[in-house]
Amino acid sequence: MTVFFALLKVKAGKEAEFEKLQQELSKLTHEQEPDTIVYDVIRHRDKPGLYAVYARFKDEAAFQYHQTTPFHDRLVPPIVDCLDGGAEGMTLDFYDWVG
């Protein structure tokens, strides 16, 4: 399985927009990508503007498919625009599933 964990720092005042976009991305991912097992967005309790995305895919092909869906192409640019520093406001790390 292919797994990623992303930390995202959102610009002050952009949190609601970011959450709306991420909720739509998560919903569509779960509905239209059967080989995506998990795609969750979470907000830090104590650090305003800090979010994490955890995603787990059946395999690398499922991750590559996720990257090329029309809704991904539509939603990711405005998500990045919400980040403090644009793409620099995100760290993305890949992991291997141990389960």
MDTraj code that builds the backbone (N, CA, C; nanometers):
import mdtraj as md
import numpy as np

residues = "MET THR VAL PHE PHE ALA LEU LEU LYS VAL LYS ALA GLY LYS GLU ALA GLU PHE GLU LYS LEU GLN GLN GLU LEU SER LYS LEU THR HIS GLU GLN GLU PRO ASP THR ILE VAL TYR ASP VAL ILE ARG HIS ARG ASP LYS PRO GLY LEU TYR ALA VAL TYR ALA ARG PHE LYS ASP GLU ALA ALA PHE GLN TYR HIS GLN THR THR PRO PHE HIS ASP ARG LEU VAL PRO PRO ILE VAL ASP CYS LEU ASP GLY GLY ALA GLU GLY MET THR LEU ASP PHE TYR ASP TRP VAL GLY".split()
xyz = np.array([
    [0.0827, -0.1184, 0.0000],
    [0.0000, 0.0000, 0.0000],
    [0.0871, 0.1247, 0.0000],
    [0.0360, 0.2283, -0.0625],
    [0.1011, 0.3589, -0.0627],
    [0.0268, 0.4488, 0.0347],
    [0.1024, 0.5134, 0.1227],
    [0.0446, 0.5997, 0.2258],
    [0.1169, 0.7334, 0.2222],
    [0.0399, 0.8421, 0.2372],
    [0.1059, 0.9706, 0.2590],
    [0.0445, 1.0423, 0.3768],
    [0.1261, 1.1256, 0.4356],
    [0.0857, 1.2114, 0.5456],
    [0.1355, 1.3508, 0.5113],
    [0.0424, 1.4456, 0.5024],
    [0.0779, 1.5830, 0.4687],
    [0.0430, 1.6753, 0.5841],
    [0.1318, 1.7664, 0.6160],
    [0.1036, 1.8742, 0.7107],
    [0.0891, 2.0018, 0.6306],
    [-0.0174, 2.0771, 0.6590],
    [-0.0477, 2.1961, 0.5819],
    [-0.0730, 2.3131, 0.6756],
    [-0.0062, 2.4232, 0.6492],
    [-0.0245, 2.5461, 0.7261],
    [-0.1075, 2.6414, 0.6402],
    [-0.2277, 2.6742, 0.6888],
    [-0.3220, 2.7560, 0.6144],
    [-0.3115, 2.9017, 0.6577],
    [-0.3206, 2.9919, 0.5596],
    [-0.3184, 3.1354, 0.5879],
    [-0.4334, 3.1721, 0.6806],
    [-0.4084, 3.2642, 0.7719],
    [-0.5135, 3.3152, 0.8590],
    [-0.6251, 3.3734, 0.7733],
    [-0.7473, 3.3382, 0.8056],
    [-0.8636, 3.3852, 0.7315],
    [-0.9033, 3.2966, 0.6159],
    [-0.8227, 3.1970, 0.5824],
    [-0.8513, 3.1066, 0.4707],
    [-0.8977, 2.9684, 0.5189],
    [-0.9119, 2.9521, 0.6500],
    [-0.9434, 2.8201, 0.7048],
    [-1.0758, 2.7639, 0.6519],
    [-1.1810, 2.8455, 0.6501],
    [-1.3123, 2.7969, 0.6057],
    [-1.3079, 2.7539, 0.4589],
    [-1.2433, 2.8331, 0.3760],
    [-1.2316, 2.7984, 0.2340],
    [-1.1517, 2.6695, 0.2173],
    [-1.0403, 2.6596, 0.2886],
    [-0.9561, 2.5404, 0.2829],
    [-1.0358, 2.4169, 0.3245],
    [-1.1077, 2.4270, 0.4354],
    [-1.1854, 2.3124, 0.4841],
    [-1.2930, 2.2719, 0.3844],
    [-1.3600, 2.3681, 0.3249],
    [-1.4638, 2.3373, 0.2256],
    [-1.4036, 2.2622, 0.1068],
    [-1.2918, 2.3115, 0.0555],
    [-1.2260, 2.2461, -0.0577],
    [-1.1773, 2.1062, -0.0209],
    [-1.1166, 2.0927, 0.0952],
    [-1.0655, 1.9617, 0.1368],
    [-1.1794, 1.8630, 0.1624],
    [-1.2899, 1.9115, 0.2177],
    [-1.4049, 1.8236, 0.2405],
    [-1.4593, 1.7714, 0.1078],
    [-1.4639, 1.8591, 0.0075],
    [-1.5100, 1.8148, -0.1243],
    [-1.4128, 1.7141, -0.1853],
    [-1.2835, 1.7415, -0.1735],
    [-1.1837, 1.6483, -0.2259],
    [-1.1936, 1.5129, -0.1570],
    [-1.2083, 1.5131, -0.0265],
    [-1.2210, 1.3881, 0.0483],
    [-1.3469, 1.3113, 0.0078],
    [-1.4589, 1.3826, -0.0016],
    [-1.5860, 1.3197, -0.0391],
    [-1.5765, 1.2548, -0.1768],
    [-1.5270, 1.3303, -0.2750],
    [-1.5167, 1.2771, -0.4112],
    [-1.4166, 1.1624, -0.4192],
    [-1.3092, 1.1738, -0.3450],
    [-1.2100, 1.0656, -0.3429],
    [-1.2734, 0.9370, -0.2912],
    [-1.3455, 0.9461, -0.1799],
    [-1.4107, 0.8271, -0.1246],
    [-1.5186, 0.7722, -0.2181],
    [-1.5906, 0.8587, -0.2865],
    [-1.6985, 0.8148, -0.3757],
    [-1.6483, 0.7554, -0.5066],
    [-1.5403, 0.8096, -0.5604],
    [-1.5024, 0.7752, -0.6970],
    [-1.3718, 0.6976, -0.7107],
    [-1.3062, 0.6709, -0.6000],
    [-1.1794, 0.5988, -0.6069],
    [-1.1846, 0.4763, -0.5152],
    [-1.2335, 0.3652, -0.5668],
    [-1.2477, 0.2468, -0.4812],
    [-1.1154, 0.1929, -0.4270],
    [-1.0041, 0.2262, -0.4913],
    [-0.8749, 0.1780, -0.4437],
    [-0.8064, 0.2760, -0.3483],
    [-0.8778, 0.3839, -0.3134],
    [-0.8322, 0.4719, -0.2058],
    [-0.9037, 0.4265, -0.0801],
    [-0.8281, 0.3791, 0.0151],
    [-0.8849, 0.3203, 0.1364],
    [-0.9225, 0.4286, 0.2374],
    [-0.8350, 0.5266, 0.2524],
    [-0.8580, 0.6362, 0.3461],
    [-0.8101, 0.7659, 0.2827],
    [-0.8888, 0.8707, 0.2994],
    [-0.8453, 1.0059, 0.2650],
    [-0.9099, 1.0976, 0.3679],
    [-0.8376, 1.1289, 0.4732],
    [-0.8920, 1.2060, 0.5846],
    [-0.8165, 1.3368, 0.6028],
    [-0.8926, 1.4396, 0.6361],
    [-0.8375, 1.5719, 0.6649],
    [-0.8696, 1.6025, 0.8109],
    [-0.7674, 1.6438, 0.8859],
    [-0.7876, 1.6739, 1.0276],
    [-0.7258, 1.8092, 1.0619],
    [-0.7818, 1.8725, 1.1644],
    [-0.7379, 2.0053, 1.2091],
    [-0.6753, 1.9919, 1.3468],
    [-0.5622, 2.0578, 1.3664],
    [-0.4942, 2.0562, 1.4960],
    [-0.5808, 2.1264, 1.5997],
    [-0.5907, 2.0691, 1.7180],
    [-0.6744, 2.1260, 1.8237],
    [-0.6216, 2.2568, 1.8797],
    [-0.4911, 2.2687, 1.8904],
    [-0.4315, 2.3823, 1.9609],
    [-0.3520, 2.4783, 1.8736],
    [-0.3263, 2.4430, 1.7508],
    [-0.2445, 2.5267, 1.6621],
    [-0.3309, 2.5739, 1.5448],
    [-0.3814, 2.6972, 1.5525],
    [-0.4683, 2.7480, 1.4465],
    [-0.4004, 2.7411, 1.3094],
    [-0.4781, 2.6983, 1.2122],
    [-0.4283, 2.6937, 1.0749],
    [-0.3449, 2.5719, 1.0407],
    [-0.3258, 2.4810, 1.1346],
    [-0.2458, 2.3616, 1.1061],
    [-0.3376, 2.2419, 1.0831],
    [-0.3209, 2.1786, 0.9678],
    [-0.4032, 2.0648, 0.9268],
    [-0.3123, 1.9497, 0.8856],
    [-0.3716, 1.8320, 0.8813],
    [-0.3010, 1.7150, 0.8302],
    [-0.3953, 1.6385, 0.7376],
    [-0.3372, 1.5766, 0.6369],
    [-0.4111, 1.4869, 0.5486],
    [-0.3414, 1.3518, 0.5553],
    [-0.4222, 1.2490, 0.5811],
    [-0.3727, 1.1114, 0.5840],
    [-0.4453, 1.0357, 0.4739],
    [-0.3691, 0.9739, 0.3844],
    [-0.4298, 0.8980, 0.2756],
    [-0.3597, 0.7633, 0.2613],
    [-0.4422, 0.6633, 0.2336],
    [-0.3891, 0.5278, 0.2137],
    [-0.4523, 0.4695, 0.0881],
    [-0.3666, 0.4232, -0.0017],
    [-0.4085, 0.3719, -0.1319],
    [-0.3735, 0.2242, -0.1431],
    [-0.4537, 0.1503, -0.2174],
    [-0.4310, 0.0069, -0.2367],
    [-0.2899, -0.0207, -0.2872],
    [-0.2426, 0.0649, -0.3779],
    [-0.1097, 0.0469, -0.4357],
    [-0.0666, 0.1784, -0.5012],
    [0.0492, 0.1785, -0.5590],
    [0.1020, 0.2989, -0.6234],
    [0.0145, 0.3428, -0.7400],
    [-0.0418, 0.2472, -0.8123],
    [-0.1294, 0.2812, -0.9251],
    [-0.2524, 0.3583, -0.8775],
    [-0.3067, 0.3207, -0.7632],
    [-0.4229, 0.3923, -0.7076],
    [-0.3842, 0.5350, -0.6695],
    [-0.2648, 0.5528, -0.6147],
    [-0.2184, 0.6875, -0.5826],
    [-0.2009, 0.7695, -0.7102],
    [-0.1402, 0.7115, -0.8125],
    [-0.1210, 0.7824, -0.9384],
    [-0.2561, 0.8196, -1.0012],
    [-0.3528, 0.7295, -0.9918],
    [-0.4864, 0.7594, -1.0432],
    [-0.5461, 0.8781, -0.9675],
    [-0.5326, 0.8777, -0.8360],
    [-0.5833, 0.9887, -0.7540],
    [-0.5263, 1.1213, -0.8020],
    [-0.3989, 1.1225, -0.8351],
    [-0.3311, 1.2446, -0.8773],
    [-0.3831, 1.2995, -1.0101],
    [-0.4518, 1.2167, -1.0880],
    [-0.4924, 1.2581, -1.2230],
    [-0.6432, 1.2724, -1.2405],
    [-0.7202, 1.2591, -1.1334],
    [-0.8647, 1.2743, -1.1487],
    [-0.8990, 1.4197, -1.1807],
    [-1.0046, 1.4419, -1.2571],
    [-1.0444, 1.5800, -1.2894],
    [-1.0745, 1.6632, -1.1649],
    [-1.1352, 1.6028, -1.0641],
    [-1.1655, 1.6814, -0.9444],
    [-1.0389, 1.7152, -0.8663],
    [-0.9394, 1.6299, -0.8695],
    [-0.8112, 1.6610, -0.8056],
    [-0.7482, 1.7817, -0.8755],
    [-0.7469, 1.7778, -1.0078],
    [-0.6900, 1.8889, -1.0849],
    [-0.7658, 2.0196, -1.0600],
    [-0.8954, 2.0114, -1.0349],
    [-0.9777, 2.1299, -1.0113],
    [-0.9609, 2.1839, -0.8698],
    [-0.9492, 2.0953, -0.7697],
    [-0.9508, 2.1379, -0.6294],
    [-0.8132, 2.1688, -0.5711],
    [-0.7101, 2.1015, -0.6167],
    [-0.5791, 2.1194, -0.5539],
    [-0.5214, 2.2608, -0.5729],
    [-0.5286, 2.3216, -0.6915],
    [-0.4730, 2.4578, -0.7016],
    [-0.5346, 2.5581, -0.6033],
    [-0.6680, 2.5632, -0.5861],
    [-0.7195, 2.6562, -0.4860],
    [-0.6861, 2.6150, -0.3426],
    [-0.6672, 2.4864, -0.3177],
    [-0.6218, 2.4420, -0.1850],
    [-0.4819, 2.4982, -0.1595],
    [-0.3935, 2.4835, -0.2559],
    [-0.2566, 2.5350, -0.2423],
    [-0.2578, 2.6866, -0.2229],
    [-0.3501, 2.7550, -0.2907],
    [-0.3604, 2.9003, -0.2743],
    [-0.3973, 2.9405, -0.1313],
    [-0.4610, 2.8508, -0.0574],
    [-0.4975, 2.8780, 0.0825],
    [-0.3800, 2.8604, 0.1779],
    [-0.2731, 2.7991, 0.1320],
    [-0.1613, 2.7676, 0.2198],
    [-0.0715, 2.8884, 0.2424],
    [-0.0191, 2.8960, 0.3607],
    [0.0762, 3.0005, 0.3963],
    [0.2071, 2.9703, 0.3238],
    [0.2384, 3.0486, 0.2227],
    [0.3583, 3.0238, 0.1429],
    [0.3323, 2.9365, 0.0225],
    [0.2060, 2.9157, -0.0147],
    [0.1744, 2.8295, -0.1284],
    [0.2197, 2.6873, -0.1024],
    [0.2783, 2.6249, -0.2022],
    [0.3241, 2.4858, -0.1877],
    [0.4275, 2.4709, -0.0764],
    [0.4969, 2.5808, -0.0430],
    [0.5957, 2.5757, 0.0662],
    [0.5274, 2.5603, 0.2024],
    [0.3949, 2.5819, 0.2075],
    [0.3200, 2.5665, 0.3313],
    [0.2769, 2.4237, 0.3573],
    [0.3339, 2.3299, 0.2817],
    [0.2960, 2.1894, 0.2964],
    [0.4195, 2.1005, 0.2989],
    [0.4173, 2.0043, 0.3885],
    [0.5157, 1.8962, 0.3833],
    [0.4401, 1.7692, 0.3476],
    [0.4986, 1.6874, 0.2636],
    [0.4357, 1.5653, 0.2171],
    [0.5363, 1.4518, 0.2315],
    [0.4998, 1.3528, 0.3112],
    [0.5876, 1.2380, 0.3339],
    [0.5139, 1.1101, 0.2989],
    [0.5873, 1.0161, 0.2395],
    [0.5299, 0.8879, 0.1996],
    [0.5786, 0.7779, 0.2946],
    [0.4891, 0.6827, 0.3181],
    [0.5144, 0.5730, 0.4107],
    [0.4716, 0.4418, 0.3470],
    [0.5182, 0.3325, 0.4037],
    [0.4735, 0.1992, 0.3653],
    [0.3842, 0.1447, 0.4750],
    [0.2740, 0.0864, 0.4365],
    [0.1779, 0.0265, 0.5289],
    [0.2382, -0.0970, 0.5958],
    [0.2190, -0.1092, 0.7238],
    [0.2763, -0.2202, 0.7987],
    [0.1689, -0.3194, 0.8420],
    [0.0423, -0.2898, 0.8193],
    [-0.0672, -0.3713, 0.8705],
    [-0.0903, -0.5022, 0.8065],
])
top = md.Topology()
chain = top.add_chain()
for i, resn in enumerate(residues, 1):
    res = top.add_residue(resn, chain, resSeq=i)
    for name in ("N", "CA", "C"):
        top.add_atom(name, md.element.get_by_symbol(name[0]), res)
traj = md.Trajectory(xyz[None], top)
